[in-house]
Amino acid sequence: MLWLLMVGRITAGAMFFAIGWRLQAAAGLRQVAWSLGAVVYIGVAFFVYAHVVFAMADKLLLANASHTQYVLLPIALAAAISIFPLTVMEAGVLLIGPLASMLLEIVLNDGGEGLSEAGIAALLMCVVVVTAMISSVSQLKLLLALEEHSTMDLLTGALSRRAGTELLNLLFAKAERAGSPFSISLIDLDHFKRVNDGHGHDAGDCLLRGVAKTLKARLRREDALIRWGGEEFLLVLAGMPADATAELVAELCGSGLAARPDGSMQTASVGLAERQCDRAGSWEELVELADARMYEAKRSGRNQLTTLAGQCIPLARGARTYVAPTAQVVGADPRAA
């Protein structure tokens, strides 16, 4: 019966080699998932095959040390599975194989008391694989948490600037290929520094969270909000033309973005830019244009939106806005206040 084991080992090894060779040539996410499933089920099939061979063999062969090595196969299989982060559904799909092998062995049992040796080994496989699945799901949860911490601004819930630049690369390239509009709005909060200076950084943090909540509430699923700087936010509006973007920003800021500690409404100075109208060759050019227009809105008195044509449109007309207690020094950078 040893030659049957050798045939099984060579066949399984050839299958594993073929999977590895194919992944080396091209390793997309879908192909990796299918390959992982194939590895697991090839291992399950060989495990059942080996124990069937041993069950057909002489009792002395069953006592051989090589049989013990095959019993350890579930541990090796589980170790291979546990290094992959898997969802609960993926873990369940992979677990079907070991469970099916155990149930099949029970059905084919010769009627003696308890499970046969193959059934016990299959049960062992299920126990070990379940443990590995729990480990895989835990890994996935940890990776998702780490990804969220690395891509999200923890204070406001907006995208971090690093993650935002990666998204801008993807969305701008997609808009170029499709020939579709691609608008951005750079939003700078007016007189935000005075909140920190007069009421403390906790009050400033609370105000930032409120502003981000207001902005995110009206965005579409395909839009994005990026915390670009301390009190600067970048709205990314894929597929939205410039006029619609101006209307959306005016609506968002129309009654103020959030309440300041003194009861006034937080206003903002906004600069717009759009890929087609501005003939921008990169998203960096769009950000530079939006930044210049936002600066122009501040120079024109704040609480304004500068359009692509350079026109400054007042925002938050009906809100009681913050009034600076001191006059601005001539020649000073408006963004410093």
C-alpha positions in Angstrom: 0.0 0.0 0.0 3.0 2.3 0.3 3.0 2.9 -3.4 -0.5 4.3 -3.2 0.7 6.8 -0.6 3.6 7.8 -2.9 1.2 8.3 -5.8 -1.0 10.5 -3.6 1.9 12.5 -2.3 3.4 13.1 -5.8 0.0 14.1 -7.2 -0.8 16.5 -4.3 2.8 18.0 -4.5 2.4 18.6 -8.3 -0.9 20.4 -7.7 0.7 22.6 -5.0 3.6 23.4 -7.4 1.2 24.3 -10.2 -0.7 26.6 -7.9 2.5 28.3 -6.7 3.8 28.7 -10.3 0.5 30.3 -11.4 0.5 32.7 -8.6 4.1 33.7 -9.4 3.0 34.6 -12.9 0.0 36.7 -11.9 -1.4 37.2 -8.4 -4.6 39.1 -8.4 -6.8 39.2 -5.3 -9.5 36.9 -6.8 -6.8 34.4 -8.0 -5.2 34.4 -4.6 -8.5 33.6 -2.9 -9.3 30.8 -5.3 -5.7 29.4 -4.9 -6.1 29.4 -1.1 -9.3 27.4 -1.4 -7.6 25.0 -3.8 -4.7 24.4 -1.4 -7.1 23.7 1.5 -9.2 21.3 -0.5 -6.3 19.5 -2.0 -4.9 19.1 1.5 -8.3 17.8 2.7 -8.5 15.3 -0.2 -5.0 14.0 0.4 -5.7 13.7 4.1 -8.8 11.6 3.5 -7.1 9.6 0.8 -4.1 8.8 3.1 -6.3 7.5 5.9 -8.3 5.4 3.5 -5.1 3.8 2.3 -4.0 3.2 5.9 -7.4 1.7 6.8 -7.0 -0.8 3.9 -3.5 -1.7 5.0 -2.2 -4.2 7.4 -2.6 -3.5 11.2 1.2 -3.5 11.5 1.4 -0.7 8.9 -1.1 1.3 10.8 1.3 1.2 13.8 4.1 2.5 11.7 5.6 5.9 12.5 4.7 7.1 9.0 1.0 6.9 10.0 1.6 9.2 12.9 3.2 11.7 10.5 0.0 11.7 8.4 -2.1 12.4 11.5 -0.1 15.6 11.9 -1.2 16.8 8.5 -4.2 18.8 9.9 -1.9 20.8 12.0 0.3 21.7 9.0 -2.9 22.5 7.0 -4.3 24.7 9.8 -0.9 26.5 10.1 -1.1 27.3 6.4 -4.6 28.7 6.7 -4.0 30.7 9.9 -1.5 33.1 8.3 -4.2 34.5 6.0 -6.7 37.1 7.2 -10.2 35.8 6.3 -13.8 36.9 6.7 -16.3 34.7 8.5 -17.8 33.6 5.2 -14.4 32.7 3.7 -13.6 30.8 6.9 -16.9 28.9 6.7 -16.3 28.0 3.1 -12.9 26.6 3.9 -14.3 24.7 6.9 -16.8 22.8 4.7 -14.1 20.5 3.4 -12.9 19.1 6.8 -16.5 18.8 8.0 -17.6 16.9 4.9 -14.7 14.5 5.2 -15.6 13.8 8.8 -19.3 13.2 8.0 -18.4 11.0 5.1 -16.2 8.9 7.4 -19.0 8.5 9.9 -21.4 7.4 7.2 -18.9 4.9 5.8 -18.0 3.6 9.3 -18.3 -0.2 9.6 -20.8 0.1 12.5 -18.3 -0.4 15.3 -18.5 1.6 18.5 -17.2 5.2 18.1 -15.5 6.6 15.1 -12.9 4.8 13.1 -9.4 6.1 13.1 -10.0 8.2 9.9 -13.1 9.7 11.5 -11.1 10.6 14.6 -8.4 12.2 12.5 -11.0 14.1 10.5 -12.5 15.3 13.8 -9.1 16.5 14.8 -8.7 18.3 11.5 -12.0 20.1 12.1 -11.0 21.2 15.6 -7.6 22.5 14.5 -9.0 24.2 11.4 -11.7 25.9 13.5 -9.0 27.3 15.7 -7.1 28.5 12.7 -10.2 30.1 11.3 -10.7 32.1 14.5 -7.1 33.2 14.2 -7.6 34.3 10.6 -10.7 36.3 11.4 -8.9 37.9 14.3 -6.1 38.8 12.0 -8.5 40.4 9.5 -10.1 42.4 12.2 -6.8 43.7 13.4 -5.7 44.5 9.8 -8.9 46.4 9.2 -8.4 48.4 12.4 -4.9 49.2 11.5 -6.0 50.2 8.0 -8.7 52.5 9.4 -6.2 54.1 11.7 -3.8 54.7 8.9 -6.3 56.1 6.4 -8.7 58.0 8.6 -8.2 61.2 10.6 -9.1 60.0 14.1 -10.4 63.4 15.3 -12.8 64.2 12.5 -13.4 60.8 10.8 -12.4 62.3 7.4 -9.7 60.7 5.3 -6.1 61.5 6.3 -4.0 63.5 3.8 -1.9 60.5 3.0 -4.9 58.3 2.2 -6.5 61.3 0.4 -3.6 61.8 -2.0 -3.8 58.1 -2.9 -7.5 58.5 -3.6 -6.9 61.6 -5.6 -4.5 59.7 -7.8 -7.0 57.0 -8.5 -10.1 59.3 -9.1 -8.3 61.8 -11.2 -6.9 59.1 -13.5 -10.3 57.6 -13.7 -11.9 60.9 -14.7 -9.2 61.4 -17.4 -9.9 58.0 -18.9 -13.7 58.6 -18.8 -13.5 62.3 -19.9 -15.8 63.2 -16.9 -15.8 66.2 -14.6 -13.7 66.2 -11.5 -14.2 68.9 -9.0 -12.5 69.8 -5.7 -13.3 72.4 -3.0 -10.6 73.6 -0.6 -12.4 74.8 2.6 -10.5 76.8 5.2 -12.3 77.7 8.5 -12.4 81.4 9.3 -10.7 82.6 12.5 -10.3 79.1 13.8 -7.1 79.9 15.6 -9.0 82.2 17.9 -11.1 79.3 19.1 -8.0 77.5 20.2 -6.5 80.6 21.7 -9.6 81.8 23.5 -11.4 78.6 24.5 -8.7 75.8 24.4 -7.8 73.0 22.1 -10.6 70.8 23.3 -13.1 73.4 22.1 -11.3 73.5 18.8 -11.3 69.8 18.4 -15.1 69.7 19.1 -15.6 72.4 16.4 -13.6 70.4 13.9 -15.7 67.3 14.6 -18.9 69.3 14.1 -17.7 70.8 10.8 -16.7 67.4 9.5 -20.0 66.0 10.5 -21.9 68.7 8.6 -19.8 68.3 5.5 -20.1 64.5 5.4 -23.8 64.5 5.9 -24.6 65.8 2.4 -21.9 64.0 0.4 -22.7 61.2 -2.0 -21.1 57.7 -1.7 -18.6 58.5 -4.5 -17.5 61.8 -2.8 -14.7 62.1 -0.2 -13.8 64.4 2.6 -10.1 64.8 3.3 -8.6 66.7 6.3 -6.0 68.6 4.3 -4.4 70.6 7.1 -5.1 71.8 10.6 -8.4 73.6 9.8 -8.5 72.9 6.1 -10.7 70.3 4.4 -10.7 69.1 0.8 -14.0 68.0 -0.8 -13.5 65.6 -3.7 -16.5 65.5 -5.9 -15.9 63.0 -8.7 -18.2 63.4 -11.7 -19.7 66.7 -10.5 -19.4 69.8 -12.8 -18.2 73.1 -11.5 -21.6 74.8 -11.3 -23.1 71.9 -9.3 -20.1 71.9 -7.0 -20.6 75.6 -6.3 -24.3 75.1 -5.5 -23.4 72.2 -3.2 -20.8 74.1 -1.3 -23.1 77.1 -1.0 -25.8 74.9 0.5 -23.4 73.2 2.9 -22.1 76.5 4.2 -25.3 78.4 3.8 -26.3 78.4 7.5 -22.8 77.9 9.0 -20.8 74.7 9.3 -21.0 74.3 13.1 -21.6 76.4 16.3 -18.5 78.1 17.8 -18.0 78.2 21.6 -19.3 81.9 21.6 -22.6 80.9 19.9 -21.7 82.3 16.5 -21.6 80.0 13.4 -18.4 78.8 12.0 -17.9 80.2 8.5 -15.3 79.2 5.8 -13.5 80.5 2.9 -13.7 78.2 -0.1 -11.8 77.8 -3.4 -13.1 75.7 -6.3 -11.3 74.0 -9.1 -12.5 71.6 -11.8 -10.4 69.4 -14.2 -12.1 70.2 -17.5 -12.7 73.9 -17.1 -9.3 74.6 -15.6 -7.6 72.2 -18.1 -5.6 70.7 -15.3 -3.2 67.9 -16.1 -3.0 66.6 -12.5 -4.8 66.8 -9.2 -1.9 68.7 -7.8 -2.6 71.5 -10.2 -6.3 71.5 -9.1 -5.3 71.8 -5.5 -3.0 74.7 -6.3 -5.8 76.5 -8.1 -8.3 75.8 -5.4 -5.8 77.1 -2.8 -5.2 80.3 -4.7 -9.0 80.9 -5.0 -9.5 80.1 -1.3 -6.8 82.7 -0.5 -8.7 85.2 -2.7 -11.9 84.5 -0.7 -10.1 85.3 2.5 -8.6 88.5 1.1 -12.1 89.5 0.0 -13.5 89.3 3.5 -13.8 85.6 4.4 -17.1 83.7 4.5 -17.0 83.5 0.7 -16.7 81.1 -2.2 -14.4 81.9 -5.1 -15.6 80.4 -8.4 -13.6 79.3 -11.4 -14.2 82.7 -13.0 -12.7 84.4 -9.9 -16.0 85.7 -8.6 -16.4 85.8 -4.8 -19.9 84.7 -3.7 -20.9 85.3 0.0 -21.8 82.3 2.1 -23.8 81.9 5.4 -25.8 85.0 4.8 -28.4 84.3 7.4 -26.1 83.1 10.2 -24.7 85.2 13.0 -21.0 84.9 12.2 -17.9 85.6 14.2 -16.7 89.1 14.2 -12.9 89.6 14.7 -12.3 91.9 17.8 -9.2 93.5 16.2 -8.4 94.8 12.8 -6.2 92.8 10.6 -2.6 94.1 10.1 -2.1 95.3 6.6 0.0 92.9 4.6 -0.6 89.9 7.0 -1.5 86.5 5.7 -5.3 86.1 6.1 -4.9 82.4 6.8 -3.0 83.1 10.0 -6.3 84.2 11.7 
